Amino acid sequence: MYIEPSSPGDQVGHILSKNIPPYPGPNKMRDCYCTVNLDQEEVFRTKTIEKSLCPFYGEDFYCEIPRSFRHLSFYIFDRDVFRRDSSIGKVAVKKEDLQKYHGKDHWFPLQPVCADSEVQGKVHLELRLSEVITDSGVVCHKLATRCPSANQSSAFVSEAKKTKVKRKTNNPQFDEVFFFEVTKPLSYTKRQFDVEEDDVDKLAVNTVLRVDLWNASNLKFGDEFLGEVRVPLKVLGQSGVHDAWYFLQPRDNGNKSVKADELGSLRLNIVYTEDHVFPTEHYNPLRDLLLQSAHVEPVSASAAHILGEVCREKQEAAVPLVRLFLHYGKIVPFLSVIAHAEINRTQDPNTIFRGNSLTSKCIDETMKLAGMHYLRVTLKPIIDEICTDHKPCEIDPVKLKESENLDTNRENLRQYVDRIFNVITSSGVSCPTVMCDIFFSLRESAASRFQVDPDVRYTAVSSFIFLRFFAPAILSPNLFHLRPHHPDPCTSRTLTLISKTIQTLGSLAKSKSANFKESYMAAFYDYFNEQKYADAVKNVSVSCLSHISEISASVCVLIFMIKRAQGRNRFGLKNFKKRWFRLTNHEFTYHKTKEGALCSIPIENILAVERLEEESFKMKNMFQVIQPERALYIQANNCVEARDWIDILTKVSQCNCKRLSTYHPSAYLNGHWLCCKLSADTAPGCTPCTGGLPANIQLDVDGDRETERIYSLYSTYMSKLVKMQEACGSKSVYDGPEQEEYSTFVIDDPQETYKTLRLVISAVQTLEQQHMQYKRDKFRKTKYGSQ
């Protein structure tokens, strides 16, 4: 399930509030922010808009919902001069009502936030109605009520009768039975022992069982209301028995409505989808079409490129495509071919990847996924410092506060820019392998297309590294998980100025001053108008590619290798030899001399890099580079050098799809592993890996789920697929589209594109039939009840 707003840049996806009541003071204006909640759990928070009663947040949030929920709620908070937060109002949309507002703007009146209306959880009730004869011979009805359990906090149930308190639990088990005597109406004279439906109807005319849940408190403030349930006895039916779970509800007066616009209104655009994912074999035809996209000539005739053509926003197509190709390890060839095609269509080298094309959106999404750890180790320490220290950095004379000094602010900002620029330009060796491979492909395509421009091989890479990766992360650290929330307005302004400067430094533009509309920014940039900054940008563009980022080429280490795959006997001799080691983002090699590699280990074959226990060979400062068939054992000159090699090898291999989660800390000698004594040399590791790096993103992706998402997009835009087919026919027959609506599609080869479209439509229609059959079966098998 997704909460999925429209793509950035489309105003309908944004949160906007209006007519918020003024602050009860001379200023009247408020500093407001909005939170997005699943029930009462906050999952997103907007930035704070200062001094406004109609704040426009202009933010989109996208997430996969990880648990069940009852309400999607939005709270408006006001921050006063003492930085205290108070709630103004809320909008709570029931899960079952989300489809009513799907994909369209809607104004919601804000409702008051009241403790008696903030309820969640469920309660389980068992009811049984029976006729009994009392000692006096009078027939009466007894209602037996049992509350086996509830899903809430430490609680007791109360209505005339009260359960015991169950403490320190979110799922209390009461399991107590209470009896109530149900009085008949005066007009009811029927005397028999069978409870029939008309009996229940007459008994239940005004009879309601109410169950309250309370949080027992030892404080003087009393117990805390958690919710209530009102059950009319007519639910007993003819059987006189009822067993069901009920959602707890607010008190009758707990959520009283207010007059329209009394608290203001909130404009929202919510896109909520539920995906029913079939077993993997159902997706084989469509998935195969998509994964073959890199090998289709021209690439514009491929299924993946067609998806980008028919979607309203490129971002819609980019997200599931990138995740699917990453999952199956095919992202680099796919991005390489679509980037090559886009570069060939580009006329001006200064505009490479500057638009919101499928290529740029896919690379952006790949960098977000693959580069998250890279961002954290590079930027997070400085971003945290900026957000904590609150140094004044405003350099616009108009916005300068009376207590601030312009020269001091410029110096603060210059130091921040310098530090961030230095950590970026020295981080090339930490760049994930998948990003390096993509950048290498971009550089080669750009250099081939624009041979007369000597800088294009750098700008093609720096445009992504600086303009589309680091600068956005600096500008909005919360969106890249570098900070939990939006920074305050003052810090946000500092980050904006830093981001703008970093963008310009990375652009390698001929005239830097022309990049700034503001004169104060052009003047500030004079600090960085030196050749060393341009050289540093070129160096990081190169160091993120192959055949560079050589690490300690003069480091001498002692090695022992087990080379079973090369035909030597099982263990070989303990032939420790001095060798020169070299590391690039593509391979790890060792040499007898500084030239000519004796052995090359591709980075993608490094499954783990860990220390080796000293007892293995009675040697200190040992570490192991684990590969699919064997391990390379290395001794460094000292403990610091060993730690550095482990760190750098771990970083460059962090995105390998088959990285191990466990390893053997000792060697395999004399027919067993010294650590766990297992005899099989292929036995899985006995100790968790200690790299401290996140699991590879490819392991966190459900390929079937992403294919289902792509199917849903194809299905949504089926009319465009049909139009694209018509455009292919028109272009084949008339050598050009006859209708203007066809001109929006990129069709390089009408015949190949038509063939792919036919296969895509067929696969989508087959899946549509399977979904319809699933819904029919589900409807037929569904038994309506409390669950």
C-alpha positions in Angstrom: 0.0 0.0 0.0 1.2 3.4 -0.8 0.5 7.0 0.1 1.6 8.4 -3.2 1.3 12.1 -4.0 1.9 13.5 -7.4 5.4 14.2 -8.5 7.4 17.3 -7.4 6.5 20.3 -9.4 2.8 19.4 -9.7 1.0 21.7 -7.4 -2.0 19.4 -6.7 0.2 17.1 -4.6 1.1 19.7 -2.1 -0.3 20.4 1.4 -1.9 23.8 1.8 -3.9 25.2 4.7 -6.0 28.4 5.0 -8.0 30.5 7.4 -6.0 29.3 10.5 -7.3 31.3 13.5 -4.9 34.2 14.4 -2.6 34.0 17.3 -4.1 35.6 20.4 -1.6 38.4 20.6 -0.6 41.6 18.8 1.3 39.8 16.1 -1.6 37.5 15.1 0.6 35.4 12.7 1.6 31.8 13.4 4.6 29.6 12.7 2.9 26.3 11.6 4.0 22.9 10.4 2.0 19.8 9.4 2.6 16.2 10.4 1.4 13.1 8.5 0.3 10.3 10.8 -0.8 6.7 10.7 -3.3 6.8 13.5 -1.3 8.7 16.2 2.1 7.7 14.9 3.9 10.5 13.1 5.6 9.3 9.8 6.4 12.6 8.1 6.7 16.3 9.0 6.7 19.4 6.8 8.9 22.4 7.3 7.7 25.2 9.5 6.1 28.1 7.6 6.7 31.3 9.6 4.3 34.2 10.1 1.3 33.0 8.1 -2.3 32.1 8.6 -2.5 30.4 5.1 0.8 28.3 5.0 1.7 26.6 1.8 4.0 23.7 2.4 4.7 22.6 -1.1 5.9 19.1 -0.2 5.1 15.6 -1.4 5.5 12.5 0.7 5.7 8.9 -0.6 5.9 5.7 1.4 4.9 2.1 1.5 2.7 1.6 4.5 4.3 -1.1 6.8 1.3 -1.9 9.0 -2.4 -1.9 9.3 -4.0 1.4 10.3 -7.5 3.0 10.8 -6.9 6.6 9.9 -4.5 8.6 7.8 -4.3 11.8 9.9 -2.8 15.2 9.4 -2.1 17.5 12.3 -1.4 21.3 12.1 0.9 22.5 14.9 1.8 26.0 15.9 5.3 26.8 17.4 5.3 29.9 19.7 8.1 32.2 20.6 9.2 29.8 23.4 9.5 27.0 20.7 6.6 25.1 22.3 4.4 23.2 20.0 0.6 23.2 20.3 -1.9 21.6 18.1 -4.4 23.7 16.1 -6.5 21.0 14.5 -6.4 17.8 12.6 -7.9 16.0 9.6 -8.4 12.2 10.0 -9.4 10.2 6.9 -10.7 6.6 7.5 -8.8 4.0 5.6 -12.0 2.8 3.8 -12.7 6.4 2.7 -9.3 7.0 1.1 -10.6 5.9 -2.3 -13.1 8.7 -2.2 -10.4 11.3 -2.4 -8.0 9.3 -4.6 -5.9 11.5 -6.9 -7.8 14.8 -6.6 -7.5 17.9 -4.5 -9.9 18.2 -1.6 -10.3 20.8 1.1 -10.9 19.3 4.6 -12.1 21.3 7.5 -9.8 21.1 10.5 -11.3 19.3 13.6 -10.2 19.9 17.2 -7.7 17.6 18.7 -9.2 16.1 21.8 -8.0 13.3 24.0 -11.4 11.7 24.0 -11.3 11.4 20.2 -7.8 10.1 19.9 -8.6 6.4 20.1 -7.2 3.3 18.5 -7.2 -0.4 19.2 -9.9 -3.1 19.3 -11.9 -5.0 21.9 -13.2 -8.6 21.6 -16.7 -9.3 22.9 -18.7 -12.5 23.3 -22.4 -12.1 24.0 -25.0 -14.8 24.9 -28.7 -14.1 25.6 -30.8 -16.8 27.3 -34.1 -17.1 29.2 -33.9 -18.3 32.8 -36.5 -18.9 35.5 -35.8 -17.1 38.7 -36.5 -18.5 42.2 -39.9 -16.7 42.2 -40.8 -18.5 38.9 -40.5 -15.4 36.8 -39.0 -15.8 33.4 -36.3 -13.2 32.6 -33.5 -12.7 30.1 -29.9 -12.9 31.2 -27.2 -11.5 29.0 -23.8 -13.1 29.5 -21.0 -10.7 28.4 -17.4 -11.9 28.1 -14.4 -9.7 27.1 -11.6 -12.1 26.3 -9.1 -9.5 25.1 -8.3 -6.1 23.7 -5.6 -4.4 21.7 -4.6 -1.3 23.7 -2.6 -0.3 26.7 -2.9 -1.2 30.4 -6.7 -1.1 30.8 -9.9 -2.1 32.4 -13.4 -2.3 31.0 -16.3 -0.6 32.7 -20.1 -0.2 32.5 -21.8 -1.0 35.8 -19.4 -3.9 36.1 -15.7 -3.6 36.0 -12.8 -6.0 35.1 -9.6 -6.3 36.9 -6.8 -4.0 35.8 -4.2 -5.6 33.4 -1.0 -3.7 33.8 1.9 -3.0 31.5 0.5 -4.6 28.4 -0.8 -3.4 25.0 -2.9 -6.5 24.5 -4.7 -7.1 27.8 -6.4 -10.5 28.3 -9.5 -10.0 30.6 -11.4 -13.2 30.1 -14.1 -12.3 32.6 -17.9 -13.0 32.3 -20.5 -10.5 33.5 -24.3 -11.2 33.7 -26.9 -8.5 33.0 -30.7 -8.9 33.5 -32.4 -7.6 30.4 -35.9 -6.1 31.1 -38.8 -6.8 28.6 -41.1 -4.0 27.5 -44.4 -3.9 29.4 -46.2 -4.9 26.2 -44.3 -8.2 26.0 -46.3 -11.1 27.5 -45.0 -14.1 25.5 -44.0 -16.9 27.9 -41.7 -19.5 26.4 -38.1 -20.6 26.9 -37.0 -20.4 23.2 -35.3 -17.2 22.3 -36.6 -16.2 18.8 -35.7 -13.4 16.6 -38.8 -11.3 17.4 -38.0 -11.8 21.1 -34.6 -10.2 20.5 -36.0 -7.4 18.4 -38.4 -6.5 21.2 -35.8 -6.8 23.9 -33.3 -4.7 21.9 -35.5 -1.8 21.1 -33.6 0.5 23.4 -31.0 -1.9 24.8 -27.3 -1.1 24.1 -24.3 -2.7 25.7 -21.5 -0.1 26.2 -18.0 -1.1 26.9 -15.4 1.5 27.9 -11.6 0.9 28.0 -9.6 2.9 30.5 -5.9 3.3 31.3 -5.7 2.8 35.0 -3.7 5.6 36.7 -2.3 5.9 40.2 -2.0 9.7 39.8 -4.5 12.2 41.2 -5.6 13.1 37.6 -7.6 9.9 37.4 -8.0 7.2 34.7 -7.4 7.9 31.0 -10.1 7.2 28.6 -9.0 4.9 25.7 -12.2 4.3 23.8 -15.6 2.8 23.9 -17.8 0.4 22.0 -21.7 0.5 21.8 -23.3 -2.7 20.7 -27.1 -2.9 20.2 -28.4 -6.2 21.4 -30.2 -6.8 18.0 -26.8 -8.1 16.8 -27.6 -11.3 18.7 -30.0 -12.4 16.0 -32.0 -15.5 16.2 -29.2 -17.6 17.8 -28.9 -15.2 20.7 -25.1 -15.5 20.4 -22.6 -13.0 19.1 -18.8 -13.1 19.0 -16.8 -10.2 17.3 -14.0 -7.8 17.4 -14.9 -4.1 17.5 -12.8 -1.0 16.8 -12.8 1.3 19.8 -14.6 4.6 19.1 -14.3 8.1 20.6 -16.9 9.3 23.0 -20.1 10.7 21.6 -19.0 14.2 22.5 -15.3 13.5 22.0 -15.1 14.6 18.4 -17.8 17.2 18.2 -17.7 19.1 14.9 -16.9 22.8 14.8 -18.2 25.5 12.5 -16.8 25.5 9.0 -13.5 27.4 8.8 -13.5 27.9 12.6 -10.1 26.2 12.8 -9.2 26.6 9.2 -8.9 24.1 6.3 -6.3 21.8 4.8 -6.0 21.0 1.1 -4.7 17.5 0.4 -4.1 15.3 -2.6 -3.9 11.7 -1.6 -3.2 8.8 -3.9 -3.7 5.5 -2.1 -3.2 2.1 -3.9 -3.3 -1.5 -2.8 -1.4 -4.1 -4.8 -2.3 -7.7 -4.9 0.9 -9.5 -5.8 0.6 -12.9 -7.5 3.2 -15.7 -7.4 6.3 -15.0 -9.5 5.3 -17.2 -12.4 2.4 -14.9 -13.3 4.8 -12.0 -14.0 7.3 -13.9 -16.1 6.2 -12.6 -19.6 6.0 -8.9 -18.5 9.2 -9.1 -16.4 11.2 -10.7 -19.2 10.1 -8.0 -21.6 11.3 -5.3 -19.1 14.6 -6.9 -18.3 15.4 -7.3 -22.0 15.1 -3.6 -22.5 18.9 -3.0 -22.4 19.3 -5.3 -25.4 16.5 -3.9 -27.6 17.7 -1.8 -30.6 16.8 1.0 -30.6 16.2 1.3 -26.8 13.2 3.6 -27.5 11.4 0.4 -28.7 11.9 -1.4 -25.4 9.2 -2.1 -22.8 10.9 0.0 -20.1 11.4 3.1 -22.4 7.7 2.8 -23.5 6.6 2.9 -19.9 8.4 6.3 -19.5 6.7 7.5 -22.7 3.1 6.8 -21.6 3.4 7.8 -17.9 2.1 11.2 -17.0 5.3 11.8 -14.9 8.7 10.2 -15.6 9.1 9.7 -11.9 6.1 7.3 -11.9 8.0 5.0 -14.2 11.5 5.6 -12.8 10.8 4.3 -9.2 9.6 0.8 -10.0 11.9 0.4 -13.0 15.0 1.2 -11.0 14.1 -1.0 -8.2 13.3 -3.9 -10.6 16.6 -3.6 -12.5 18.6 -3.2 -9.3 17.0 -6.3 -7.9 18.1 -8.4 -10.9 21.5 -6.7 -11.3 20.7 -5.1 -14.7 20.6 -1.4 -13.8 23.9 -0.4 -15.2 23.4 -1.8 -18.8 19.9 -0.3 -18.8 20.9 3.1 -17.7 23.9 3.0 -20.1 21.8 2.5 -23.2 19.1 5.0 -22.4 21.7 7.6 -21.4 23.6 7.0 -24.6 20.4 7.4 -26.6 19.6 10.7 -24.8 23.1 12.1 -25.3 22.9 11.4 -29.0 19.6 13.4 -29.1 21.2 16.3 -27.3 22.5 19.2 -29.4 24.2 21.3 -26.7 26.7 19.8 -24.3 25.7 22.3 -21.7 22.2 20.8 -21.5 23.2 17.2 -20.9 20.8 15.6 -18.4 19.4 19.0 -17.3 15.8 18.0 -18.1 13.4 15.7 -16.3 13.9 12.8 -18.7 13.5 9.1 -18.0 17.3 8.8 -17.9 17.8 11.6 -15.4 14.9 10.4 -13.2 16.2 6.8 -13.2 19.8 7.9 -12.3 18.4 10.1 -9.6 16.5 7.2 -8.1 19.5 4.9 -8.4 21.7 7.4 -6.6 19.1 7.7 -3.8 19.0 4.0 -3.3 22.6 3.0 -3.9 24.2 6.2 -2.4 22.3 6.5 0.9 25.2 5.2 2.9 27.7 7.2 0.8 25.7 10.4 1.7 25.7 9.6 5.3 29.4 9.0 5.7 30.2 12.1 3.5 27.7 14.8 4.5 25.9 13.8 7.7 28.6 14.9 10.3 28.8 18.4 8.8 25.0 18.7 8.3 24.5 17.7 12.0 27.0 20.4 13.0 25.3 23.1 11.0 21.9 22.2 12.4 23.3 22.1 16.0 25.5 25.2 16.0 23.1 27.7 14.3 25.9 30.0 13.1 24.5 33.0 11.3 25.3 32.8 7.6 22.9 35.2 6.0 24.8 37.2 3.3 21.8 39.1 1.8 22.1 42.7 3.2 18.3 43.0 3.0 17.7 40.0 5.2 20.6 40.7 7.7 19.5 41.1 11.3 20.6 44.1 13.3 22.8 42.0 15.6 24.6 40.3 12.8 27.8 41.3 10.9 27.9 40.7 7.2 31.7 39.9 7.1 31.3 37.4 9.9 28.4 35.7 8.2 30.3 35.5 4.9 33.2 33.9 6.7 30.9 31.4 8.5 29.3 30.5 5.2 32.7 30.3 3.3 34.0 27.8 5.9 31.0 25.6 5.6 31.2 25.6 1.8 34.9 24.9 1.9 34.5 22.0 4.3 31.6 20.4 2.4 33.3 20.9 -1.0 36.5 19.2 0.4 34.7 16.2 1.8 32.8 15.8 -1.5 35.9 16.0 -3.7 37.8 13.6 -1.5 35.0 11.0 -1.3 35.4 9.5 -4.8 36.9 6.3 -3.4 33.8 5.8 -1.3 31.4 6.1 -4.2 29.4 2.9 -4.6 30.4 0.6 -7.4 27.1 0.8 -9.2 27.2 4.6 -9.3 30.8 4.5 -10.5 29.8 2.1 -13.4 27.0 4.5 -14.3 29.2 7.5 -14.3 31.8 5.8 -16.4 29.2 5.0 -19.0 28.0 8.6 -19.0 31.5 10.0 -19.4 32.3 7.7 -22.4 29.0 8.5 -24.1 29.4 12.2 -23.6 33.0 12.3 -24.7 32.2 10.3 -27.9 29.2 12.6 -28.8 30.9 15.9 -28.1 34.6 15.3 -29.0 35.3 19.0 -29.5 34.4 19.9 -25.9 37.2 18.9 -23.6 35.2 19.4 -20.4 32.1 17.4 -21.3 33.7 14.2 -19.9 33.7 15.9 -16.5 30.5 17.9 -16.7 28.5 14.8 -17.6 29.5 13.2 -14.3 29.7 16.3 -12.1 26.1 17.3 -13.2 24.9 14.3 -11.4 27.4 14.2 -8.5 27.0 17.9 -7.5 23.7 19.1 -9.1 21.5 16.1 -8.6 23.0 14.2 -5.7 24.9 16.3 -3.1 23.2 19.7 -3.7 19.6 18.3 -3.1 20.8 16.4 -0.1 22.3 19.5 1.4 19.2 21.5 0.6 16.7 19.0 2.1 18.6 16.6 4.4 15.4 15.2 5.8 14.4 13.8 2.4 17.7 11.9 2.2 17.5 10.6 5.8 20.4 12.8 7.0 18.1 14.5 9.5 14.9 13.3 11.1 12.9 16.5 10.4 13.1 19.8 8.5 15.7 22.1 9.8 14.5 25.4 11.3 14.1 28.4 9.0 17.4 29.9 9.8 19.3 26.7 9.3 17.3 26.0 6.2 18.5 29.3 4.8 22.1 28.4 5.5 21.7 25.1 3.8 20.1 26.8 0.8 23.1 29.2 0.4 25.5 26.3 0.7 23.6 24.2 -1.8 23.5 27.0 -4.4 27.3 27.5 -4.1 28.0 23.8 -4.3 25.8 23.5 -7.4 27.7 26.3 -9.1 31.1 24.9 -8.1 30.1 21.6 -9.6 28.7 23.0 -12.9 32.1 23.9 -14.4 30.3 26.7 -16.2 32.5 29.2 -18.1 30.9 32.2 -16.5 30.1 31.5 -12.9 28.8 34.9 -12.0 26.0 34.5 -14.6 24.7 31.5 -12.6 23.5 33.8 -9.9 20.5 36.1 -10.1 21.4 37.8 -6.8 24.4 40.1 -6.7 25.3 39.1 -3.2 25.7 35.5 -4.3 27.9 36.5 -7.3 30.1 38.6 -4.9 30.3 35.7 -2.4 31.3 33.3 -5.2 34.5 35.4 -5.8 36.0 33.5 -2.9 35.9 30.3 -4.9 36.7 31.7 -8.3 40.1 29.9 -8.4 41.3 27.1 -10.7 41.9 24.7 -7.8 38.2 24.4 -7.3 37.6 23.5 -11.0 40.5 21.0 -10.8 39.0 19.4 -7.7 35.7 19.0 -9.5 37.4 17.3 -12.4 39.4 15.1 -10.0 36.3 13.8 -8.2 34.6 13.2 -11.5 37.5 11.1 -12.5 38.0 9.4 -9.1 34.4 8.2 -9.2 35.3 6.3 -12.4 37.5 3.3 -13.0 41.3 3.2 -13.4 41.8 5.7 -10.7 41.4 6.0 -6.9 44.5 3.9 -6.5 45.0 3.2 -2.8 48.5 3.1 -1.3 50.2 1.7 -4.4 53.5 1.4 -2.5 52.0 -0.6 0.4 53.8 -3.9 0.8 51.9 -6.8 2.3 52.5 -10.5 2.9 49.9 -12.8 1.4 48.8 -16.4 1.6 46.2 -17.7 -0.8 44.1 -20.8 -1.2 43.7 -21.3 -4.9 41.7 -24.4 -5.3 40.0 -23.1 -8.5 43.4 -22.8 -10.2 44.3 -26.5 -10.0 46.7 -26.4 -7.0 46.4 -28.9 -4.3 43.8 -28.2 -1.6 45.8 -25.9 0.5 49.0 -25.3 -1.4 52.1 -24.2 0.4 52.1 -21.4 2.9 53.8 -19.2 0.4 53.7 -15.8 1.9 55.2 -13.4 -0.6 55.6 -9.6 -0.8 53.3 -8.1 -3.4 52.2 -4.6 -4.5 48.5 -4.0 -4.1 46.3 -1.7 -6.1 42.6 -0.9 -5.7 40.2 0.8 -8.1 36.5 1.0 -8.1 36.4 -1.9 -10.5 39.1 -4.3 -9.3 41.5 -5.3 -6.6 44.9 -6.4 -8.0 48.3 -7.5 -6.7 51.6 -7.3 -8.5 55.1 -8.6 -8.3 56.3 -5.2 -9.4 54.5 -1.9 -9.7 53.5 -2.9 -13.3 51.7 -6.0 -14.6 49.1 -7.6 -12.4 49.5 -11.2 -11.2 45.9 -11.5 -10.2 42.8 -9.4 -10.5 39.7 -9.6 -8.3 36.7 -7.8 -9.7 35.0 -5.7 -7.0 31.7 -7.5 -7.6 33.4 -10.8 -6.5 34.3 -9.4 -3.0 31.7 -10.9 -0.7 33.1 -9.7 2.6 36.3 -8.2 4.1 37.0 -9.2 7.7 39.9 -9.6 10.1 41.6 -13.0 10.4 42.3 -14.3 13.9 45.9 -14.4 14.8 45.8 -18.0 15.7 45.2 -19.0 12.1 48.8 -18.5 11.0 50.4 -17.1 14.2 50.7 -13.8 12.4 49.4 -10.3 13.4 47.5 -7.7 11.4 45.9 -10.3 9.1 42.7 -9.8 7.2 40.8 -11.7 4.5 39.1 -10.8 1.3 36.4 -13.4 0.8 35.5 -14.4 -2.8 32.9 -17.0 -4.1 35.4 -19.8 -4.4 38.3 -18.9 -2.1 39.7 -16.3 0.3 42.7 -14.1 -0.1 44.6 -13.8 3.2 46.7 -10.6 3.6 49.0 -9.3 6.3 49.4 -5.6 6.6 52.5 -3.8 8.0 50.6 -2.6 11.1 47.2 -2.5 12.7 46.3 1.0 11.4 47.1 -0.1 7.8 45.0 -3.3 8.2 42.1 -1.2 9.5 42.4 1.2 6.6 42.4 -1.6 4.0 39.4 -3.3 5.6 37.5 0.0 5.6 38.2 0.9 2.0 37.6 -2.6 0.6 34.4 -2.8 2.5 33.2 0.6 1.2 33.9 -0.1 -2.5 32.2 -3.5 -2.3 29.2 -2.4 -0.2 26.7 -2.6 -3.1 27.6 -6.1 -4.2 24.4 -8.1 -4.5 25.8 -11.3 -2.9 27.5 -9.8 0.2 27.8 -12.3 3.0 26.0 -11.8 6.3 28.3 -14.3 8.2 31.9 -15.4 7.8 34.6 -17.6 9.4 37.0 -15.5 11.5 39.6 -18.2 11.3 41.2 -20.1 8.3 40.3 -23.6 7.0 43.2 -25.8 7.8 43.8 -29.5 8.3 40.3 -30.4 7.1 38.2 -28.1 9.2 37.5 -24.5 10.1 39.6 -23.5 13.1 36.8 -21.3 14.5 33.7 -23.6 14.4 35.4 -27.0 13.7 33.1 -27.8 10.8 34.7 -30.1 8.2 33.0 -28.8 5.0 35.0 -26.1 3.4 31.8 -24.7 1.9 30.1 -24.4 5.4 28.4 -21.1 5.9 30.1 -18.6 8.2 29.7 -19.0 12.0 30.1 -15.3 12.9 28.1 -12.2 11.8 30.0 -9.9 9.4 31.2 -6.7 11.2 31.3 -4.3 8.2 28.5 -2.3 9.8 27.1 -1.4 6.4 23.5 -1.7 5.4 22.2 -4.8 3.6 22.4 -4.4 -0.1 19.4 -2.6 -1.6 18.9 -5.4 -4.1 18.0 -7.7 -1.2 15.3 -5.3 0.1 13.4 -5.2 -3.2 10.5 -7.5 -4.0 10.8 -8.1 -7.8 7.3 -9.4 -8.1 6.0 -6.3 -6.2 7.8 -3.9 -8.5 6.5 -5.8 -11.6 3.0 -5.5 -10.2 3.5 -1.8 -9.8 4.7 -1.5 -13.4 1.7 -3.6 -14.6 -0.6 -1.2 -12.7 1.0 1.8 -14.5 0.6 0.1 -17.9 -3.0 -0.7 -17.1 -3.7 2.9 -16.0 -2.2 4.3 -19.2 -3.6 1.7 -21.5 -5.3 4.3 -23.7 -1.9 5.9 -24.3 -0.4 2.5 -25.2 -3.1 2.1 -27.8 -2.4 5.7 -29.1 1.3 4.8 -29.3 0.4 1.8 -31.4 -1.6 4.1 -33.7 1.4 6.5 -33.9 3.7 3.6 -34.9 1.3 2.7 -37.7 0.9 6.3 -38.8 4.7 6.8 -38.9 5.2 3.5 -40.8 2.7 4.3 -43.5 3.0 8.1 -43.8 6.6 8.5 -42.6 5.4 10.8 -39.9 2.6 11.3 -37.4 -0.6 12.7 -38.9 -2.0 13.8 -35.6 -0.4 16.2 -33.2 -1.2 13.9 -30.2 1.2 11.3 -31.7 4.1 13.7 -31.7 4.6 13.4 -28.0 6.0 9.9 -28.3 9.7 9.1 -29.1 9.5 6.5 -31.8 12.8 5.8 -33.6 11.8 2.5 -35.1 8.0 2.2 -35.6 8.0 -1.5 -36.5 10.1 -2.6 -33.5 8.1 -0.4 -31.2 4.9 -1.8 -32.5 6.1 -5.3 -31.8 7.0 -4.5 -28.2 3.7 -2.7 -27.7 1.8 -5.7 -28.9 3.7 -7.9 -26.4 3.3 -5.5 -23.6 -0.5 -5.1 -24.1 -0.9 -8.8 -24.3 1.0 -9.4 -21.0 -1.0 -6.6 -19.3 -4.4 -7.9 -20.5 -3.5 -11.4 -19.3 -2.6 -10.0 -15.8 -5.9 -8.0 -15.9 -7.9 -11.2 -16.4 -6.0 -12.8 -13.5 -6.8 -9.9 -11.3 -10.4 -9.9 -12.2 -10.6 -13.7 -11.5 -8.8 -13.1 -8.1 -11.4 -10.4 -7.1 -14.3 -12.6 -8.1 -12.9 -15.5 -6.1 -12.2 -13.3 -3.1 -15.8 -11.9 -3.2 -17.3 -15.3 -3.4 -15.2 -16.7 -0.5 -15.4 -13.7 1.8 -17.5 -14.2 4.9 -18.4 -10.9 6.4 -17.7 -10.7 10.1 -15.8 -8.7 12.7 -12.4 -9.6 11.2 
